[in-house]
């Protein structure tokens, strides 16, 4: 039996992308890291500012010289090295445990073997580790040299998507990513999904802020139910 074609194509994500690109310009090109470095970075970066996370990953490389040395360091030493990120203690424990587990399962400390896996299998393989959720697995597959299709939903992306009404206010990152990937054009390559993530993140940082969104200055105002409400309240 032939499936009926959809009555309309949802082009809202494309329109949002176009407007944010015109408003903010093209985000800086990403320096692609290997999957292990991206995994370590993403484990440490949750609820931490990007500048601090970048500083910490550079500091870890300098201080330990290799990821094997980081893995073999004591938890207090790792905790000390990452003390400027949020929740350094559980992150140090989770990171050391994950690095040891990767070595035990794979025979060496590398995630290069993931290149031979399907994207969904990579993600479920990564999400088995404590401290690794859907956001980290999406970052590893999309931002690293793996370069697969995924949408990394961080706190900015979650908030903006909720305000735009694409998901409910209680939606989590997994549900939000699923919805956004339904809306994203199939022609969007991994690089485009990465660019979209970066644009929404910039928007969340600069205009659609957590406490005081500046809806009057927002290029998405006419598409946004939350923004329309804000405007009515202040008008
Ligand atoms: S209109 Fe307001 S709430 Fe909506 S996306 Fe823009 S800043 Fe955010």
Boltz pocket constraint, residues with backbone or C-beta under 6 A from the ligand:
constraints:
  - pocket:
      binder: B
      contacts: [[A, 160], [A, 163], [A, 164], [A, 207], [A, 208], [A, 209], [A, 213], [A, 214], [A, 215], [A, 218], [A, 219], [A, 220], [A, 221], [A, 224], [A, 225], [A, 226], [A, 227], [A, 228], [A, 230]]
      max_distance: 6.0
